[in-house]
Amino acid sequence: MERLIRLREDGVRGWLRAGSTQKRSTRRWQTWSLWLLFLSAGLLAQTLHAAVPVKQADAVCAECHAEIFQKYLNTPMANASGLAMDHLIPGNFISATSGTKYRVHAEDGTAWLDYDDPQTPPAKGRMKLDYFLGSGHLGITYLYTLDKYLLESPVAYYASANGYDMKPGFGGLREMPPAIPMEANCLRCHMSGVRHSDVGSVNHYSQEPFLYGGITCESCHGDTKAHVLSAGKAAVINPAKLDADRRDSICMSCHLEGDVSVEKEGRSPVDFKPGESISRYLSYFVYASAGATARGVSEVEQFNTSMCKRASGSKMSCTNCHDPHYTPPAAERAVFYRAKCLACHNQPAFVREHHPENQDCTSCHMPRSRAENIPHVAWTDHRILRQPMMNLADANPIHSDTLMPIFSPSTTQRDTALAYYAAAMEGHSGDRERAYAMLTAAHQSDPDDVEVMRSLGIFAGMSGDSQLAGSLFRNVLKLSPTDQTAASDLAVFEAKTGDLQCALTLLQPAFNRNQDSLGLATNLAAVECLLGDGEAARSTIETALKFNPGSRELTNRLQQTSSCVATHTK
């Protein structure tokens, strides 16, 4: 049985620092054989704790929908993830800033990432790569597991560069990056049957993080049990027959990002199912501006600004141009998409006279440009511009500091407050004051909203109001006892007031659930050292070093544990 599987952002920032972190079958025997096959895939996956690939997970669908199934196997969605050895691209890369050497290669049938960081002391070792993520159309990243923590390789392969480079955001580091956790929220658009991480952990999974590699039929068509049992008489979800909101939600759940997205209170997009509205789970926001974004995963918002979509309204969707079950090969792509265009732009004179020398409509009207937030990646412009030169109008767009919701009819003031908070934490300092005021109002409206409380507590701590921050974090922990950020930040405040034992009580269980966290490790080791327990501090740092072998902060603190001396505590 093949095994298949993803990243998270650390919620803690370091040494005593606060940080928030189908043809119908009519024979009864055939119906039951299909059902048994359907059961076997799921039961085997759960019994063996192994995720199975699309070609196995959807084998039951292939019994009746063989042609669609065979075409689908060649699409990027079907190949969005799998075993590392199934899509291993050997290569070498040296970071220009840290000097760390990386090598992706196979050895005795196993995929490996070797690393050699020349720092003092040097960090040299290897990671066994378990899974790949990405179809390869734009790039590929690899995932590895360590003590059931799911982590992402610090280097990724970029198709346009035909080689490796650092993951986005890590190119400027002067040492090997810390552990890059893989969250369920990131897995959900590349794998199927994604599970939540263990309670209180960002990326620790007692079971397999997901059941199926790639995007299965059920990811878009919903639960197929009744359909299979009834030999096709019970219908599955057909996106084309849903209302526009629920139809488009299936695509938007993965192909819409926005400048900021906010989870609805008490909900996670991991739980989204076809046939629902994604707005029940997420509110999306973009900055109002004169130009459309070139951000990766911005096709949906670009498409909705196009004249094609505006003129057609809800009748037009992604599937008017894209066949989810089929991706045309490069040699046929121009003809395939030209046919889509001519389905509407079919006036005989236009078809005959409009640039007959160039059959590739997209080369002019949907050019590719660099994504703003992902290096080496070119993104197709889905604005479907009438005139290519219209691109010049976006050379100097008028940027706004106003966030506006898109495709989110149920957006609340609470969602907007959290959107401005997220933007402020990402570097939009101008949003901080507005976010603080809006979070305060949201907290007064709903004093038990954990996300609002945590965010407001972080702002209060950053503003120097430790008393308010501490009160908010304590309330968060009453409602959510395993909240990592609240525990870590409250521990920092307690340590600063001298209550090291309280800080230890908060940090120890949080670290036990998140041993790959560099921030939790340094904070915990610092408190243990101040309590005079050098042995415990050393154990904490050595545990974290397994996940963060290139951390100079950890290696420096390891050397200091021999001189730990107890200080006065409450």
Secondary structure as a PSIPRED ss2 file (coil, helix, strand):
# PSIPRED VFORMAT (PSIPRED V4.0)

   1 M C   1.000  0.000  0.000
   2 E C   1.000  0.000  0.000
   3 R C   1.000  0.000  0.000
   4 L C   1.000  0.000  0.000
   5 I C   1.000  0.000  0.000
   6 R C   1.000  0.000  0.000
   7 L C   1.000  0.000  0.000
   8 R C   1.000  0.000  0.000
   9 E C   1.000  0.000  0.000
  10 D C   1.000  0.000  0.000
  11 G C   1.000  0.000  0.000
  12 V C   1.000  0.000  0.000
  13 R C   1.000  0.000  0.000
  14 G C   1.000  0.000  0.000
  15 W C   1.000  0.000  0.000
  16 L C   1.000  0.000  0.000
  17 R C   1.000  0.000  0.000
  18 A C   1.000  0.000  0.000
  19 G C   1.000  0.000  0.000
  20 S C   1.000  0.000  0.000
  21 T C   1.000  0.000  0.000
  22 Q C   1.000  0.000  0.000
  23 K C   1.000  0.000  0.000
  24 R C   1.000  0.000  0.000
  25 S C   1.000  0.000  0.000
  26 T C   1.000  0.000  0.000
  27 R C   1.000  0.000  0.000
  28 R H   0.000  1.000  0.000
  29 W H   0.000  1.000  0.000
  30 Q H   0.000  1.000  0.000
  31 T H   0.000  1.000  0.000
  32 W H   0.000  1.000  0.000
  33 S H   0.000  1.000  0.000
  34 L H   0.000  1.000  0.000
  35 W H   0.000  1.000  0.000
  36 L H   0.000  1.000  0.000
  37 L H   0.000  1.000  0.000
  38 F H   0.000  1.000  0.000
  39 L H   0.000  1.000  0.000
  40 S H   0.000  1.000  0.000
  41 A H   0.000  1.000  0.000
  42 G H   0.000  1.000  0.000
  43 L H   0.000  1.000  0.000
  44 L H   0.000  1.000  0.000
  45 A H   0.000  1.000  0.000
  46 Q H   0.000  1.000  0.000
  47 T H   0.000  1.000  0.000
  48 L C   1.000  0.000  0.000
  49 H C   1.000  0.000  0.000
  50 A C   1.000  0.000  0.000
  51 A C   1.000  0.000  0.000
  52 V E   0.000  0.000  1.000
  53 P E   0.000  0.000  1.000
  54 V H   0.000  1.000  0.000
  55 K H   0.000  1.000  0.000
  56 Q H   0.000  1.000  0.000
  57 A H   0.000  1.000  0.000
  58 D C   1.000  0.000  0.000
  59 A H   0.000  1.000  0.000
  60 V H   0.000  1.000  0.000
  61 C H   0.000  1.000  0.000
  62 A H   0.000  1.000  0.000
  63 E C   1.000  0.000  0.000
  64 C C   1.000  0.000  0.000
  65 H C   1.000  0.000  0.000
  66 A H   0.000  1.000  0.000
  67 E H   0.000  1.000  0.000
  68 I H   0.000  1.000  0.000
  69 F H   0.000  1.000  0.000
  70 Q H   0.000  1.000  0.000
  71 K H   0.000  1.000  0.000
  72 Y H   0.000  1.000  0.000
  73 L C   1.000  0.000  0.000
  74 N C   1.000  0.000  0.000
  75 T C   1.000  0.000  0.000
  76 P C   1.000  0.000  0.000
  77 M C   1.000  0.000  0.000
  78 A C   1.000  0.000  0.000
  79 N C   1.000  0.000  0.000
  80 A C   1.000  0.000  0.000
  81 S E   0.000  0.000  1.000
  82 G E   0.000  0.000  1.000
  83 L E   0.000  0.000  1.000
  84 A H   0.000  1.000  0.000
  85 M H   0.000  1.000  0.000
  86 D H   0.000  1.000  0.000
  87 H H   0.000  1.000  0.000
  88 L C   1.000  0.000  0.000
  89 I C   1.000  0.000  0.000
  90 P C   1.000  0.000  0.000
  91 G E   0.000  0.000  1.000
  92 N E   0.000  0.000  1.000
  93 F E   0.000  0.000  1.000
  94 I E   0.000  0.000  1.000
  95 S C   1.000  0.000  0.000
  96 A C   1.000  0.000  0.000
  97 T C   1.000  0.000  0.000
  98 S C   1.000  0.000  0.000
  99 G C   1.000  0.000  0.000
 100 T C   1.000  0.000  0.000
 101 K E   0.000  0.000  1.000
 102 Y E   0.000  0.000  1.000
 103 R E   0.000  0.000  1.000
 104 V E   0.000  0.000  1.000
 105 H E   0.000  0.000  1.000
 106 A E   0.000  0.000  1.000
 107 E E   0.000  0.000  1.000
 108 D C   1.000  0.000  0.000
 109 G C   1.000  0.000  0.000
 110 T E   0.000  0.000  1.000
 111 A E   0.000  0.000  1.000
 112 W E   0.000  0.000  1.000
 113 L E   0.000  0.000  1.000
 114 D E   0.000  0.000  1.000
 115 Y E   0.000  0.000  1.000
 116 D E   0.000  0.000  1.000
 117 D E   0.000  0.000  1.000
 118 P C   1.000  0.000  0.000
 119 Q C   1.000  0.000  0.000
 120 T C   1.000  0.000  0.000
 121 P C   1.000  0.000  0.000
 122 P C   1.000  0.000  0.000
 123 A E   0.000  0.000  1.000
 124 K E   0.000  0.000  1.000
 125 G E   0.000  0.000  1.000
 126 R E   0.000  0.000  1.000
 127 M E   0.000  0.000  1.000
 128 K E   0.000  0.000  1.000
 129 L E   0.000  0.000  1.000
 130 D C   1.000  0.000  0.000
 131 Y E   0.000  0.000  1.000
 132 F E   0.000  0.000  1.000
 133 L E   0.000  0.000  1.000
 134 G C   1.000  0.000  0.000
 135 S C   1.000  0.000  0.000
 136 G C   1.000  0.000  0.000
 137 H C   1.000  0.000  0.000
 138 L C   1.000  0.000  0.000
 139 G E   0.000  0.000  1.000
 140 I E   0.000  0.000  1.000
 141 T E   0.000  0.000  1.000
 142 Y E   0.000  0.000  1.000
 143 L E   0.000  0.000  1.000
 144 Y E   0.000  0.000  1.000
 145 T E   0.000  0.000  1.000
 146 L E   0.000  0.000  1.000
 147 D C   1.000  0.000  0.000
 148 K C   1.000  0.000  0.000
 149 Y E   0.000  0.000  1.000
 150 L E   0.000  0.000  1.000
 151 L E   0.000  0.000  1.000
 152 E E   0.000  0.000  1.000
 153 S E   0.000  0.000  1.000
 154 P E   0.000  0.000  1.000
 155 V E   0.000  0.000  1.000
 156 A E   0.000  0.000  1.000
 157 Y E   0.000  0.000  1.000
 158 Y E   0.000  0.000  1.000
 159 A C   1.000  0.000  0.000
 160 S C   1.000  0.000  0.000
 161 A C   1.000  0.000  0.000
 162 N C   1.000  0.000  0.000
 163 G E   0.000  0.000  1.000
 164 Y E   0.000  0.000  1.000
 165 D E   0.000  0.000  1.000
 166 M E   0.000  0.000  1.000
 167 K C   1.000  0.000  0.000
 168 P C   1.000  0.000  0.000
 169 G C   1.000  0.000  0.000
 170 F C   1.000  0.000  0.000
 171 G C   1.000  0.000  0.000
 172 G C   1.000  0.000  0.000
 173 L C   1.000  0.000  0.000
 174 R C   1.000  0.000  0.000
 175 E C   1.000  0.000  0.000
 176 M C   1.000  0.000  0.000
 177 P C   1.000  0.000  0.000
 178 P C   1.000  0.000  0.000
 179 A C   1.000  0.000  0.000
 180 I E   0.000  0.000  1.000
 181 P E   0.000  0.000  1.000
 182 M C   1.000  0.000  0.000
 183 E C   1.000  0.000  0.000
 184 A H   0.000  1.000  0.000
 185 N H   0.000  1.000  0.000
 186 C H   0.000  1.000  0.000
 187 L H   0.000  1.000  0.000
 188 R C   1.000  0.000  0.000
 189 C C   1.000  0.000  0.000
 190 H C   1.000  0.000  0.000
 191 M E   0.000  0.000  1.000
 192 S E   0.000  0.000  1.000
 193 G E   0.000  0.000  1.000
 194 V E   0.000  0.000  1.000
 195 R C   1.000  0.000  0.000
 196 H C   1.000  0.000  0.000
 197 S C   1.000  0.000  0.000
 198 D C   1.000  0.000  0.000
 199 V C   1.000  0.000  0.000
 200 G C   1.000  0.000  0.000
 201 S C   1.000  0.000  0.000
 202 V C   1.000  0.000  0.000
 203 N C   1.000  0.000  0.000
 204 H E   0.000  0.000  1.000
 205 Y C   1.000  0.000  0.000
 206 S C   1.000  0.000  0.000
 207 Q C   1.000  0.000  0.000
 208 E C   1.000  0.000  0.000
 209 P C   1.000  0.000  0.000
 210 F E   0.000  0.000  1.000
 211 L E   0.000  0.000  1.000
 212 Y E   0.000  0.000  1.000
 213 G E   0.000  0.000  1.000
 214 G C   1.000  0.000  0.000
 215 I C   1.000  0.000  0.000
 216 T C   1.000  0.000  0.000
 217 C C   1.000  0.000  0.000
 218 E H   0.000  1.000  0.000
 219 S H   0.000  1.000  0.000
 220 C H   0.000  1.000  0.000
 221 H H   0.000  1.000  0.000
 222 G C   1.000  0.000  0.000
 223 D C   1.000  0.000  0.000
 224 T C   1.000  0.000  0.000
 225 K H   0.000  1.000  0.000
 226 A H   0.000  1.000  0.000
 227 H H   0.000  1.000  0.000
 228 V H   0.000  1.000  0.000
 229 L H   0.000  1.000  0.000
 230 S C   1.000  0.000  0.000
 231 A C   1.000  0.000  0.000
 232 G C   1.000  0.000  0.000
 233 K C   1.000  0.000  0.000
 234 A C   1.000  0.000  0.000
 235 A C   1.000  0.000  0.000
 236 V C   1.000  0.000  0.000
 237 I C   1.000  0.000  0.000
 238 N C   1.000  0.000  0.000
 239 P H   0.000  1.000  0.000
 240 A H   0.000  1.000  0.000
 241 K H   0.000  1.000  0.000
 242 L C   1.000  0.000  0.000
 243 D C   1.000  0.000  0.000
 244 A H   0.000  1.000  0.000
 245 D H   0.000  1.000  0.000
 246 R H   0.000  1.000  0.000
 247 R H   0.000  1.000  0.000
 248 D H   0.000  1.000  0.000
 249 S H   0.000  1.000  0.000
 250 I H   0.000  1.000  0.000
 251 C H   0.000  1.000  0.000
 252 M H   0.000  1.000  0.000
 253 S H   0.000  1.000  0.000
 254 C H   0.000  1.000  0.000
 255 H H   0.000  1.000  0.000
 256 L C   1.000  0.000  0.000
 257 E C   1.000  0.000  0.000
 258 G C   1.000  0.000  0.000
 259 D C   1.000  0.000  0.000
 260 V E   0.000  0.000  1.000
 261 S E   0.000  0.000  1.000
 262 V E   0.000  0.000  1.000
 263 E E   0.000  0.000  1.000
 264 K C   1.000  0.000  0.000
 265 E C   1.000  0.000  0.000
 266 G C   1.000  0.000  0.000
 267 R C   1.000  0.000  0.000
 268 S C   1.000  0.000  0.000
 269 P H   0.000  1.000  0.000
 270 V H   0.000  1.000  0.000
 271 D H   0.000  1.000  0.000
 272 F C   1.000  0.000  0.000
 273 K C   1.000  0.000  0.000
 274 P C   1.000  0.000  0.000
 275 G C   1.000  0.000  0.000
 276 E C   1.000  0.000  0.000
 277 S C   1.000  0.000  0.000
 278 I H   0.000  1.000  0.000
 279 S H   0.000  1.000  0.000
 280 R H   0.000  1.000  0.000
 281 Y C   1.000  0.000  0.000
 282 L E   0.000  0.000  1.000
 283 S E   0.000  0.000  1.000
 284 Y E   0.000  0.000  1.000
 285 F E   0.000  0.000  1.000
 286 V E   0.000  0.000  1.000
 287 Y E   0.000  0.000  1.000
 288 A E   0.000  0.000  1.000
 289 S E   0.000  0.000  1.000
 290 A C   1.000  0.000  0.000
 291 G C   1.000  0.000  0.000
 292 A C   1.000  0.000  0.000
 293 T C   1.000  0.000  0.000
 294 A C   1.000  0.000  0.000
 295 R C   1.000  0.000  0.000
 296 G C   1.000  0.000  0.000
 297 V C   1.000  0.000  0.000
 298 S C   1.000  0.000  0.000
 299 E H   0.000  1.000  0.000
 300 V H   0.000  1.000  0.000
 301 E H   0.000  1.000  0.000
 302 Q H   0.000  1.000  0.000
 303 F H   0.000  1.000  0.000
 304 N C   1.000  0.000  0.000
 305 T C   1.000  0.000  0.000
 306 S C   1.000  0.000  0.000
 307 M H   0.000  1.000  0.000
 308 C H   0.000  1.000  0.000
 309 K H   0.000  1.000  0.000
 310 R H   0.000  1.000  0.000
 311 A H   0.000  1.000  0.000
 312 S H   0.000  1.000  0.000
 313 G H   0.000  1.000  0.000
 314 S H   0.000  1.000  0.000
 315 K H   0.000  1.000  0.000
 316 M C   1.000  0.000  0.000
 317 S C   1.000  0.000  0.000
 318 C H   0.000  1.000  0.000
 319 T H   0.000  1.000  0.000
 320 N H   0.000  1.000  0.000
 321 C C   1.000  0.000  0.000
 322 H C   1.000  0.000  0.000
 323 D C   1.000  0.000  0.000
 324 P C   1.000  0.000  0.000
 325 H C   1.000  0.000  0.000
 326 Y C   1.000  0.000  0.000
 327 T C   1.000  0.000  0.000
 328 P C   1.000  0.000  0.000
 329 P C   1.000  0.000  0.000
 330 A H   0.000  1.000  0.000
 331 A H   0.000  1.000  0.000
 332 E H   0.000  1.000  0.000
 333 R H   0.000  1.000  0.000
 334 A H   0.000  1.000  0.000
 335 V H   0.000  1.000  0.000
 336 F H   0.000  1.000  0.000
 337 Y H   0.000  1.000  0.000
 338 R H   0.000  1.000  0.000
 339 A H   0.000  1.000  0.000
 340 K H   0.000  1.000  0.000
 341 C H   0.000  1.000  0.000
 342 L H   0.000  1.000  0.000
 343 A C   1.000  0.000  0.000
 344 C C   1.000  0.000  0.000
 345 H C   1.000  0.000  0.000
 346 N C   1.000  0.000  0.000
 347 Q C   1.000  0.000  0.000
 348 P H   0.000  1.000  0.000
 349 A H   0.000  1.000  0.000
 350 F H   0.000  1.000  0.000
 351 V H   0.000  1.000  0.000
 352 R H   0.000  1.000  0.000
 353 E H   0.000  1.000  0.000
 354 H C   1.000  0.000  0.000
 355 H C   1.000  0.000  0.000
 356 P C   1.000  0.000  0.000
 357 E C   1.000  0.000  0.000
 358 N C   1.000  0.000  0.000
 359 Q C   1.000  0.000  0.000
 360 D C   1.000  0.000  0.000
 361 C H   0.000  1.000  0.000
 362 T H   0.000  1.000  0.000
 363 S H   0.000  1.000  0.000
 364 C H   0.000  1.000  0.000
 365 H H   0.000  1.000  0.000
 366 M C   1.000  0.000  0.000
 367 P C   1.000  0.000  0.000
 368 R E   0.000  0.000  1.000
 369 S E   0.000  0.000  1.000
 370 R E   0.000  0.000  1.000
 371 A C   1.000  0.000  0.000
 372 E C   1.000  0.000  0.000
 373 N C   1.000  0.000  0.000
 374 I C   1.000  0.000  0.000
 375 P C   1.000  0.000  0.000
 376 H C   1.000  0.000  0.000
 377 V C   1.000  0.000  0.000
 378 A E   0.000  0.000  1.000
 379 W E   0.000  0.000  1.000
 380 T E   0.000  0.000  1.000
 381 D C   1.000  0.000  0.000
 382 H C   1.000  0.000  0.000
 383 R C   1.000  0.000  0.000
 384 I C   1.000  0.000  0.000
 385 L C   1.000  0.000  0.000
 386 R C   1.000  0.000  0.000
 387 Q C   1.000  0.000  0.000
 388 P H   0.000  1.000  0.000
 389 M H   0.000  1.000  0.000
 390 M H   0.000  1.000  0.000
 391 N H   0.000  1.000  0.000
 392 L H   0.000  1.000  0.000
 393 A H   0.000  1.000  0.000
 394 D H   0.000  1.000  0.000
 395 A C   1.000  0.000  0.000
 396 N C   1.000  0.000  0.000
 397 P C   1.000  0.000  0.000
 398 I C   1.000  0.000  0.000
 399 H E   0.000  0.000  1.000
 400 S E   0.000  0.000  1.000
 401 D E   0.000  0.000  1.000
 402 T E   0.000  0.000  1.000
 403 L E   0.000  0.000  1.000
 404 M E   0.000  0.000  1.000
 405 P E   0.000  0.000  1.000
 406 I E   0.000  0.000  1.000
 407 F C   1.000  0.000  0.000
 408 S C   1.000  0.000  0.000
 409 P C   1.000  0.000  0.000
 410 S C   1.000  0.000  0.000
 411 T C   1.000  0.000  0.000
 412 T C   1.000  0.000  0.000
 413 Q H   0.000  1.000  0.000
 414 R H   0.000  1.000  0.000
 415 D H   0.000  1.000  0.000
 416 T H   0.000  1.000  0.000
 417 A H   0.000  1.000  0.000
 418 L H   0.000  1.000  0.000
 419 A H   0.000  1.000  0.000
 420 Y H   0.000  1.000  0.000
 421 Y H   0.000  1.000  0.000
 422 A H   0.000  1.000  0.000
 423 A H   0.000  1.000  0.000
 424 A H   0.000  1.000  0.000
 425 M H   0.000  1.000  0.000
 426 E C   1.000  0.000  0.000
 427 G C   1.000  0.000  0.000
 428 H C   1.000  0.000  0.000
 429 S H   0.000  1.000  0.000
 430 G H   0.000  1.000  0.000
 431 D H   0.000  1.000  0.000
 432 R H   0.000  1.000  0.000
 433 E H   0.000  1.000  0.000
 434 R H   0.000  1.000  0.000
 435 A H   0.000  1.000  0.000
 436 Y H   0.000  1.000  0.000
 437 A H   0.000  1.000  0.000
 438 M H   0.000  1.000  0.000
 439 L H   0.000  1.000  0.000
 440 T H   0.000  1.000  0.000
 441 A H   0.000  1.000  0.000
 442 A H   0.000  1.000  0.000
 443 H H   0.000  1.000  0.000
 444 Q H   0.000  1.000  0.000
 445 S H   0.000  1.000  0.000
 446 D C   1.000  0.000  0.000
 447 P C   1.000  0.000  0.000
 448 D C   1.000  0.000  0.000
 449 D C   1.000  0.000  0.000
 450 V H   0.000  1.000  0.000
 451 E H   0.000  1.000  0.000
 452 V H   0.000  1.000  0.000
 453 M H   0.000  1.000  0.000
 454 R H   0.000  1.000  0.000
 455 S H   0.000  1.000  0.000
 456 L H   0.000  1.000  0.000
 457 G H   0.000  1.000  0.000
 458 I H   0.000  1.000  0.000
 459 F H   0.000  1.000  0.000
 460 A H   0.000  1.000  0.000
 461 G H   0.000  1.000  0.000
 462 M H   0.000  1.000  0.000
 463 S C   1.000  0.000  0.000
 464 G C   1.000  0.000  0.000
 465 D C   1.000  0.000  0.000
 466 S H   0.000  1.000  0.000
 467 Q H   0.000  1.000  0.000
 468 L H   0.000  1.000  0.000
 469 A H   0.000  1.000  0.000
 470 G H   0.000  1.000  0.000
 471 S H   0.000  1.000  0.000
 472 L H   0.000  1.000  0.000
 473 F H   0.000  1.000  0.000
 474 R H   0.000  1.000  0.000
 475 N H   0.000  1.000  0.000
 476 V H   0.000  1.000  0.000
 477 L H   0.000  1.000  0.000
 478 K H   0.000  1.000  0.000
 479 L H   0.000  1.000  0.000
 480 S C   1.000  0.000  0.000
 481 P C   1.000  0.000  0.000
 482 T C   1.000  0.000  0.000
 483 D C   1.000  0.000  0.000
 484 Q H   0.000  1.000  0.000
 485 T H   0.000  1.000  0.000
 486 A H   0.000  1.000  0.000
 487 A H   0.000  1.000  0.000
 488 S H   0.000  1.000  0.000
 489 D H   0.000  1.000  0.000
 490 L H   0.000  1.000  0.000
 491 A H   0.000  1.000  0.000
 492 V H   0.000  1.000  0.000
 493 F H   0.000  1.000  0.000
 494 E H   0.000  1.000  0.000
 495 A H   0.000  1.000  0.000
 496 K H   0.000  1.000  0.000
 497 T C   1.000  0.000  0.000
 498 G C   1.000  0.000  0.000
 499 D C   1.000  0.000  0.000
 500 L H   0.000  1.000  0.000
 501 Q H   0.000  1.000  0.000
 502 C H   0.000  1.000  0.000
 503 A H   0.000  1.000  0.000
 504 L H   0.000  1.000  0.000
 505 T H   0.000  1.000  0.000
 506 L H   0.000  1.000  0.000
 507 L H   0.000  1.000  0.000
 508 Q H   0.000  1.000  0.000
 509 P H   0.000  1.000  0.000
 510 A H   0.000  1.000  0.000
 511 F H   0.000  1.000  0.000
 512 N H   0.000  1.000  0.000
 513 R H   0.000  1.000  0.000
 514 N C   1.000  0.000  0.000
 515 Q C   1.000  0.000  0.000
 516 D C   1.000  0.000  0.000
 517 S C   1.000  0.000  0.000
 518 L H   0.000  1.000  0.000
 519 G H   0.000  1.000  0.000
 520 L H   0.000  1.000  0.000
 521 A H   0.000  1.000  0.000
 522 T H   0.000  1.000  0.000
 523 N H   0.000  1.000  0.000
 524 L H   0.000  1.000  0.000
 525 A H   0.000  1.000  0.000
 526 A H   0.000  1.000  0.000
 527 V H   0.000  1.000  0.000
 528 E H   0.000  1.000  0.000
 529 C H   0.000  1.000  0.000
 530 L H   0.000  1.000  0.000
 531 L C   1.000  0.000  0.000
 532 G C   1.000  0.000  0.000
 533 D C   1.000  0.000  0.000
 534 G H   0.000  1.000  0.000
 535 E H   0.000  1.000  0.000
 536 A H   0.000  1.000  0.000
 537 A H   0.000  1.000  0.000
 538 R H   0.000  1.000  0.000
 539 S H   0.000  1.000  0.000
 540 T H   0.000  1.000  0.000
 541 I H   0.000  1.000  0.000
 542 E H   0.000  1.000  0.000
 543 T H   0.000  1.000  0.000
 544 A H   0.000  1.000  0.000
 545 L H   0.000  1.000  0.000
 546 K H   0.000  1.000  0.000
 547 F H   0.000  1.000  0.000
 548 N C   1.000  0.000  0.000
 549 P C   1.000  0.000  0.000
 550 G C   1.000  0.000  0.000
 551 S C   1.000  0.000  0.000
 552 R H   0.000  1.000  0.000
 553 E H   0.000  1.000  0.000
 554 L H   0.000  1.000  0.000
 555 T H   0.000  1.000  0.000
 556 N H   0.000  1.000  0.000
 557 R H   0.000  1.000  0.000
 558 L H   0.000  1.000  0.000
 559 Q H   0.000  1.000  0.000
 560 Q H   0.000  1.000  0.000
 561 T H   0.000  1.000  0.000
 562 S H   0.000  1.000  0.000
 563 S H   0.000  1.000  0.000
 564 C C   1.000  0.000  0.000
 565 V C   1.000  0.000  0.000
 566 A C   1.000  0.000  0.000
 567 T C   1.000  0.000  0.000
 568 H C   1.000  0.000  0.000
 569 T C   1.000  0.000  0.000
 570 K C   1.000  0.000  0.000
